[in-house]
Amino acid sequence: MSDAALSLTRFIPELALVGTLAVVIVADLLTQRWETLRANSLLTWIAGGGLLVALFTSLGPPGGGALFASMIADDGLLAVLRPVFALTALFVLLFSLRARELESVRMGEMVALIVTTAAALMWMAGSVNLVMIYLSLETVSVASYLMVGYLSSERLSNEASLKYILFGAVSTGAMLFGLSLLYGMTGTLDLYGVREALASGAHGPELLLVLVLIAGGIGFKIAAVPFHFWCPDVYTGAPTPVTAFLSVGPKAAGFAVLIRFFYSGLATPEGGSFLPIPGSEAQTLLIVLSVVTMTLGNVAALLQTNLKRLLAYSSIGHAGTMLMGAAALSSEAVHAIGVYLVVYLFMNLGAFFVVILAHRVTGSFDLASYAGFWKRSPVLTIAMVVFLLSLLGMPPFMGFAAKYYVFIAVIQADLVWLAVVGGLNVAVAAAYYLKVVMTMVIEPGEASPPAFAFSRLDAVLLALLAIPNLVGLLFWNALDGFTRVSRQLLDLV
Amino acid sequence: MIPLEHYLYIAAALFALGVFGVLTRRNAVSVLMSIELIFNSANINLVAFSRYVEGAVGGQVFALLVIVVAACEAAVALAIVMSLYRLLKEVNIDRASELRG
């Protein structure tokens, strides 16, 4: 078989999503005259079916080679992240059926955009060519701008979208400038060719400049300080399901690109660790980024009174923790980030789902509106407490596994002081997660608040998100085994 | 023949101008024009390198793709600016300040 035909057989999840996209667009046109609710649920179920196909076809061992003339790496990292993206998109799709902001809106374009983004995230996670990295990153970005601004008659949604696109265009522009310089320095667009060319010579500050420019584009996607300014505003202004999507999907894909760059492109593998090209200062850069990101994210989260904003800063803090893992530059670090992203999917989407359900009844995202939550809905309160403690990394919950792997990777790389900084940050994070828990459980709230009503879909989604967090540690081996393949990064030399 | 450095100086100057424009302009459309400068500075780099560096032809393809992506992004950005204009009746980005904290 030719390279293209062989590549297509390893590309089934993405092809399924592109097919689903075509069906969704046609179905949206055919149902223009239907009433909104009926059309929305039909489109959601079509796209949900497509995402399920993508989810199940993406499970399985990695192929181990490069696809489409070394554009995409079909390796362990992609094998771990593909199901993450499909599952995230599936949850977000179902969330958007239940979100109050999207209730009376036609969802045709939104469903199409979610499917597009899921496919583009998969491309992004596998890219090992500078052109492919740039194109997939921009596909994700443009689709995200549109999703954030989906409520075109609402000022906040528009404002968030404008901020997102202006900030995003500048960041990716800077990244593109860095990529063009890297191309000039090495004469190739292939990431492995870049490494080969860089390893053969000495480098001065120009390589660091290139690296900082590229880190700008990646930092924008994962919301790392100092490229995070868009994050709280966009998370607050966007429809909540979109916020949930942005906090998990693009962040995971951004980390995949970061690993491709810093581990495959700018470092040479040796045993279980990756030695950065001399002169690139890659490790220093990652350490500085991680310390600044987690500290600022967690401290700023302390001051928030809006739960969506608080979760935005908490997601910046989590990006910092994952960057701390990335700074270890070892196979353990890749594995740790794989575990973190899988766990993060369940805990963060769960927290956002509770926010969506609460907003249906209270119509508010303010922390104050969560007072007396325990008396109104014990089930929802317990679920939220589970998600928040899991985000914090408390042992009986699955979030502990994520933190454990990252800290072990950092300590094994002899960066004990960095692990201590990370530990202090967990203590800071405890303050704001517990503040939310306190507000929900202890504060009295209104005398006779409106009651919560669950649909069957809500209960199923809540259970699917909460149960992995609750009993996750019982399946430590399964989690470890599923993510272990991420250590097998493609290496073409 | 014009040496490679001259192209790189032009590109760097364009990039700096673009960043300067993004930071100082308050009109959303002007900011978008500055962003186009950033994209085009990278394009000049790509094409210049693919002409001067031996065996590197991918840069021209990259530049073409960047033009396509930049057009998509500009279309989406202008649509968002239009939509905000309908609500605010102006395109000053300082007015888009309800989200803060």
Chai-1 contact restraints between the chains, C-beta under 6 A:
chainA,res_idxA,chainB,res_idxB,connection_type,confidence,min_distance_angstrom,max_distance_angstrom,comment,restraint_id
A,V131,B,F62,contact,1.0,0.0,6.0,A-B,restraint_1
A,E138,B,V69,contact,1.0,0.0,6.0,A-B,restraint_2
A,V142,B,C72,contact,1.0,0.0,6.0,A-B,restraint_3
A,V142,B,E73,contact,1.0,0.0,6.0,A-B,restraint_4
A,V142,B,V76,contact,1.0,0.0,6.0,A-B,restraint_5
A,Y145,B,V76,contact,1.0,0.0,6.0,A-B,restraint_6
A,G149,B,I80,contact,1.0,0.0,6.0,A-B,restraint_7
A,S152,B,S83,contact,1.0,0.0,6.0,A-B,restraint_8
A,R155,B,L87,contact,1.0,0.0,6.0,A-B,restraint_9
A,N158,B,S83,contact,1.0,0.0,6.0,A-B,restraint_10
A,N158,B,L84,contact,1.0,0.0,6.0,A-B,restraint_11
A,E159,B,A96,contact,1.0,0.0,6.0,A-B,restraint_12
A,E159,B,E98,contact,1.0,0.0,6.0,A-B,restraint_13
A,E159,B,L99,contact,1.0,0.0,6.0,A-B,restraint_14
A,S161,B,I80,contact,1.0,0.0,6.0,A-B,restraint_15
A,L162,B,I80,contact,1.0,0.0,6.0,A-B,restraint_16
A,L162,B,L84,contact,1.0,0.0,6.0,A-B,restraint_17
A,L162,B,A96,contact,1.0,0.0,6.0,A-B,restraint_18
A,I165,B,A77,contact,1.0,0.0,6.0,A-B,restraint_19
A,I165,B,I80,contact,1.0,0.0,6.0,A-B,restraint_20
A,L166,B,V31,contact,1.0,0.0,6.0,A-B,restraint_21
A,A169,B,I35,contact,1.0,0.0,6.0,A-B,restraint_22
A,A169,B,E73,contact,1.0,0.0,6.0,A-B,restraint_23
A,V170,B,V22,contact,1.0,0.0,6.0,A-B,restraint_24
A,G173,B,I35,contact,1.0,0.0,6.0,A-B,restraint_25
A,G173,B,I38,contact,1.0,0.0,6.0,A-B,restraint_26
A,G173,B,F39,contact,1.0,0.0,6.0,A-B,restraint_27
A,L176,B,A42,contact,1.0,0.0,6.0,A-B,restraint_28
A,F177,B,F15,contact,1.0,0.0,6.0,A-B,restraint_29
A,F177,B,A42,contact,1.0,0.0,6.0,A-B,restraint_30
A,S180,B,A42,contact,1.0,0.0,6.0,A-B,restraint_31
A,S180,B,N45,contact,1.0,0.0,6.0,A-B,restraint_32
A,S180,B,L46,contact,1.0,0.0,6.0,A-B,restraint_33
A,Y183,B,F49,contact,1.0,0.0,6.0,A-B,restraint_34
A,Y183,B,G59,contact,1.0,0.0,6.0,A-B,restraint_35
A,G184,B,F49,contact,1.0,0.0,6.0,A-B,restraint_36
A,G187,B,V53,contact,1.0,0.0,6.0,A-B,restraint_37
A,G187,B,A56,contact,1.0,0.0,6.0,A-B,restraint_38
A,L189,B,G58,contact,1.0,0.0,6.0,A-B,restraint_39
A,D233,B,L99,contact,1.0,0.0,6.0,A-B,restraint_40
A,T236,B,L99,contact,1.0,0.0,6.0,A-B,restraint_41
A,G237,B,L99,contact,1.0,0.0,6.0,A-B,restraint_42
